Amino acid sequence: MGEKFDVVVIGGNFAGVSAALPLARARRRVLMVDAGKPRNRFSHGAHNFYGHDGKAPLDAMEEAQRQFMLYPTATLFKGEAVRTSGQKDAFTIALADGSEVTARRLVLATGVKDTLPGLPGLAERWGQSVVHCPYCHGYELPPGPLGVLGVGVHSLHGAVLAADWGPATFFTQGKVEPDAESAALFAARGVSVERSPVVELLGPAPGLEAVRLADGRVAALGGLFVAPQVSPASPLAEQLGCVFDEAPMGPYLRVNEMKETSIPGVFAAGDIAQTMHSAPLAAAAGAFAGVCAHRSLIWG
Ligand SMILES: Cc1cc2nc3c(=O)[nH]c(=O)nc-3n(C[C@H](O)[C@H](O)[C@H](O)COP(=O)(O)OP(=O)(O)OC[C@H]3O[C@@H](n4cnc5c(N)ncnc54)[C@H](O)[C@@H]3O)c2cc1C
């Protein structure tokens, strides 16, 4: 390609397209680079997204990218950005086809990847009967008993919520014991506590019928909530030297109130730069990051 862009947006889903659109509409030369692996691709439908409730994740992304490409100053590279270097006004981005492009500003919207607990039968149910967020997929789980896997203290909060979607059991996994406040909320909301760890998920995947416990018992379950550990889906921010902060679920990029990272000229939005992960929150952050990158082209 060897081309010069005002802004290169890396990541082309909720945050990335939302950042790229205002820039294209400002008639700026924008390249959006997307490897086509949105985080929610394991589920049938994305929920809670204005005007698109239940749409298949890859269909929603394709439609959003199609709309971006209607602008004459928009360019889309379908593939990976493999390396970034440089500084404000002179970033170089190496693409998977061996070409390099330059940009005055960068927006990182590359999302995160999930590291799931290594329980037999869990990975093949991810996004279907094993889900991270009750608001996204709790409604679609079959009526009946639900579980919340204890992976950290934040799982206690998930168990208190889960009772609105079905009779809930909190599995301590031998490492997350309810504190007094959680125990009182569990009692008030009818959440049971199981201390024998889940060792295997049972039934025809991607559905769930039950879990096997370490003591040999089998507990019937139609759905299991799991909050996975997350890490950046791409090493680009680290390559650039951007500062990260730590949250219980993993690291996230530090951005200021204008969505700029610790590296001047590098903006970031979406799951990679916040701890609350959802499509509408990523889109909102992306839209603001796009506007901030545009303002930075003008005011410096
Ligand atoms: C199984 C599952 C289901 C979910 N369901 C819902 C739901 O129903 N509703 C909801 O609100 N939230 C849901 N979420 C959360 C939601 O998926 C995220 O909050 C949202 O996708 C974040 O958007 P994003 O744009 O930051 O990142 P993503 O959507 O993950 O998009 C990042 C994009 O960047 C690309 N990329 C990464 N690195 C590079 C690179 N180096 N070069 C080029 N491209 C790159 C990726 O391939 C991807 O296309 C779900 C999450 C999971 C795990």
The ligand as an SDF file (V2000), in Angstrom:
LIG
                    3D

 53 58  0  0  0  0  0  0  0  0999 V2000
  -19.0080  -14.8540   23.8890 C   0  0  0  0  0  0  0  0  0  0  0  0
  -19.2930  -13.3750   24.0800 C   0  0  0  0  0  0  0  0  0  0  0  0
  -20.5380  -12.8670   23.7640 C   0  0  0  0  0  0  0  0  0  0  0  0
  -20.8190  -11.5060   23.9570 C   0  0  0  0  0  0  0  0  0  0  0  0
  -22.0750  -11.0440   23.7080 N   0  0  0  0  0  0  0  0  0  0  0  0
  -22.3620   -9.7470   23.8970 C   0  0  0  0  0  0  0  0  0  0  0  0
  -23.6750   -9.2540   23.6750 C   0  0  0  0  0  0  0  0  0  0  0  0
  -24.6060  -10.0050   23.3070 O   0  0  0  0  0  0  0  0  0  0  0  0
  -23.9210   -7.9250   23.9020 N   0  0  0  0  0  0  0  0  0  0  0  0
  -22.9320   -7.0800   24.3220 C   0  0  0  0  0  0  0  0  0  0  0  0
  -23.2170   -5.8870   24.5180 O   0  0  0  0  0  0  0  0  0  0  0  0
  -21.6670   -7.5170   24.5350 N   0  0  0  0  0  0  0  0  0  0  0  0
  -21.3690   -8.8260   24.3250 C   0  0  0  0  0  0  0  0  0  0  0  0
  -20.0920   -9.2810   24.5490 N   0  0  0  0  0  0  0  0  0  0  0  0
  -19.0230   -8.3090   24.8270 C   0  0  0  0  0  0  0  0  0  0  0  0
  -18.6120   -7.6980   23.4770 C   0  0  0  0  0  0  0  0  0  0  0  0
  -18.2870   -8.7350   22.5760 O   0  0  0  0  0  0  0  0  0  0  0  0
  -17.4210   -6.7470   23.6160 C   0  0  0  0  0  0  0  0  0  0  0  0
  -17.6420   -5.8220   24.6720 O   0  0  0  0  0  0  0  0  0  0  0  0
  -17.2140   -6.0120   22.2910 C   0  0  0  0  0  0  0  0  0  0  0  0
  -17.0370   -6.9240   21.2280 O   0  0  0  0  0  0  0  0  0  0  0  0
  -16.0180   -5.0680   22.3740 C   0  0  0  0  0  0  0  0  0  0  0  0
  -15.8910   -4.3970   21.1500 O   0  0  0  0  0  0  0  0  0  0  0  0
  -14.4550   -3.9680   20.6080 P   0  0  0  0  0  0  0  0  0  0  0  0
  -14.7290   -3.2600   19.3250 O   0  0  0  0  0  0  0  0  0  0  0  0
  -13.6950   -3.2920   21.6720 O   0  0  0  0  0  0  0  0  0  0  0  0
  -13.6750   -5.3320   20.3300 O   0  0  0  0  0  0  0  0  0  0  0  0
  -14.0630   -6.5490   19.3540 P   0  0  0  0  0  0  0  0  0  0  0  0
  -15.5030   -6.5980   19.0950 O   0  0  0  0  0  0  0  0  0  0  0  0
  -13.4260   -7.7710   19.9370 O   0  0  0  0  0  0  0  0  0  0  0  0
  -13.3450   -6.1780   17.9800 O   0  0  0  0  0  0  0  0  0  0  0  0
  -11.9470   -6.0870   17.8830 C   0  0  0  0  0  0  0  0  0  0  0  0
  -11.5760   -6.2920   16.4170 C   0  0  0  0  0  0  0  0  0  0  0  0
  -10.1930   -5.9620   16.2710 O   0  0  0  0  0  0  0  0  0  0  0  0
   -9.5720   -6.9530   15.4710 C   0  0  0  0  0  0  0  0  0  0  0  0
   -8.1260   -6.9830   15.7550 N   0  0  0  0  0  0  0  0  0  0  0  0
   -7.4910   -7.3070   16.9040 C   0  0  0  0  0  0  0  0  0  0  0  0
   -6.1540   -7.1830   16.7470 N   0  0  0  0  0  0  0  0  0  0  0  0
   -5.9570   -6.7730   15.4700 C   0  0  0  0  0  0  0  0  0  0  0  0
   -4.8030   -6.4860   14.7010 C   0  0  0  0  0  0  0  0  0  0  0  0
   -3.5650   -6.5730   15.2040 N   0  0  0  0  0  0  0  0  0  0  0  0
   -4.9670   -6.1160   13.4060 N   0  0  0  0  0  0  0  0  0  0  0  0
   -6.1980   -6.0060   12.8610 C   0  0  0  0  0  0  0  0  0  0  0  0
   -7.3430   -6.2750   13.5450 N   0  0  0  0  0  0  0  0  0  0  0  0
   -7.2070   -6.6480   14.8280 C   0  0  0  0  0  0  0  0  0  0  0  0
  -10.2800   -8.2460   15.8530 C   0  0  0  0  0  0  0  0  0  0  0  0
  -10.0920   -9.2600   14.8790 O   0  0  0  0  0  0  0  0  0  0  0  0
  -11.7360   -7.7500   15.9720 C   0  0  0  0  0  0  0  0  0  0  0  0
  -12.4060   -7.8330   14.7310 O   0  0  0  0  0  0  0  0  0  0  0  0
  -19.8010  -10.6400   24.4010 C   0  0  0  0  0  0  0  0  0  0  0  0
  -18.5310  -11.1500   24.7150 C   0  0  0  0  0  0  0  0  0  0  0  0
  -18.2790  -12.5030   24.5680 C   0  0  0  0  0  0  0  0  0  0  0  0
  -16.9280  -13.0470   24.9400 C   0  0  0  0  0  0  0  0  0  0  0  0
  1  2  1  0
  2  3  1  0
  2 52  2  0
  3  4  2  0
  4  5  1  0
  4 50  1  0
  5  6  2  0
  6  7  1  0
  6 13  1  0
  7  8  2  0
  7  9  1  0
  9 10  1  0
 10 11  2  0
 10 12  1  0
 12 13  2  0
 13 14  1  0
 14 15  1  0
 14 50  1  0
 15 16  1  0
 16 17  1  0
 16 18  1  0
 18 19  1  0
 18 20  1  0
 20 21  1  0
 20 22  1  0
 22 23  1  0
 23 24  1  0
 24 25  2  0
 24 26  1  0
 24 27  1  0
 27 28  1  0
 28 29  2  0
 28 30  1  0
 28 31  1  0
 31 32  1  0
 32 33  1  0
 33 34  1  0
 33 48  1  0
 34 35  1  0
 35 36  1  0
 35 46  1  0
 36 37  1  0
 36 45  1  0
 37 38  2  0
 38 39  1  0
 39 40  1  0
 39 45  2  0
 40 41  1  0
 40 42  2  0
 42 43  1  0
 43 44  2  0
 44 45  1  0
 46 47  1  0
 46 48  1  0
 48 49  1  0
 50 51  2  0
 51 52  1  0
 52 53  1  0
M  END
$$$$
